[in-house]
Amino acid sequence: MNDQKKYAVHPLALLFPAVTGKAFSDLVADIKKHGLVNPIVRHGNQIIDGRTRLHACKKAGVAPRFVDFSSLGLKCTPEEFIWS
């Protein structure tokens, strides 16, 4: 994979439960078949959306794609984005 950098997960994002079990296995299979459809959103060196997708990409052997929060052009803070 091209991006082996470790990213921390934003503390607010950790309040949401991780996807596990069959749902996670299904996500891995889908990423293997279709690639990563929605990029992982980061702010600085923190993941603010997509920590499960990042883990699934690693498990599937698919290079993750990232987008920086600032490039989304949203009128909210990263914390508001996480909550919404």
C-alpha positions in Angstrom: 0.0 0.0 0.0 1.2 3.5 -0.8 0.2 5.2 2.5 1.6 3.4 5.4 1.5 6.4 7.7 -0.3 5.9 11.0 -3.2 8.2 11.7 -4.7 8.8 15.1 -8.5 8.7 15.3 -10.1 11.9 16.5 -11.5 11.3 20.1 -15.0 12.3 19.1 -15.0 9.7 16.3 -14.1 7.1 18.8 -17.5 7.6 20.5 -19.1 5.8 17.6 -19.0 2.0 17.7 -16.6 0.3 15.4 -18.0 -2.1 12.7 -17.1 -5.7 13.6 -18.2 -9.2 12.8 -20.1 -10.0 9.6 -20.7 -6.4 8.8 -16.9 -5.8 8.8 -16.2 -8.9 6.7 -18.8 -7.8 4.2 -17.2 -4.3 4.0 -13.8 -6.0 3.4 -15.3 -8.1 0.6 -17.0 -5.1 -0.9 -13.8 -3.1 -0.9 -11.9 -6.0 -2.5 -14.5 -6.2 -5.2 -15.3 -2.5 -5.8 -12.4 -0.6 -4.3 -12.9 2.1 -1.7 -15.9 4.1 -2.8 -15.9 6.9 -0.1 -12.5 8.3 0.8 -11.3 8.5 4.4 -11.6 12.1 5.8 -8.7 13.4 7.8 -7.9 16.6 9.6 -4.3 17.0 10.2 -3.0 13.6 11.3 -6.4 12.5 12.6 -9.1 10.4 11.0 -12.4 12.1 11.5 -14.5 9.8 9.3 -13.7 6.3 7.9 -11.6 4.5 10.5 -13.4 1.3 9.7 -12.9 1.8 6.0 -9.2 2.3 6.6 -9.0 -0.9 8.6 -11.0 -2.7 5.9 -8.7 -1.4 3.2 -5.7 -2.8 5.0 -7.4 -6.1 5.5 -8.4 -6.2 1.8 -5.0 -5.2 0.6 -6.4 -2.1 -1.1 -4.7 1.2 -0.9 -6.9 3.7 1.0 -7.7 7.1 -0.5 -7.8 10.1 1.8 -9.4 13.6 1.5 -8.5 16.5 3.8 -11.4 18.0 5.6 -10.4 21.5 4.5 -10.8 20.5 0.9 -14.5 19.7 1.4 -15.5 23.3 1.5 -17.9 22.8 4.4 -19.1 25.5 6.7 -18.6 23.6 9.9 -15.8 22.5 12.2 -14.3 19.1 12.0 -16.1 18.3 15.3 -19.5 19.4 13.9 -18.7 17.2 10.8 -18.1 14.2 13.1 -21.4 14.7 14.9 -23.4 15.1 11.7 
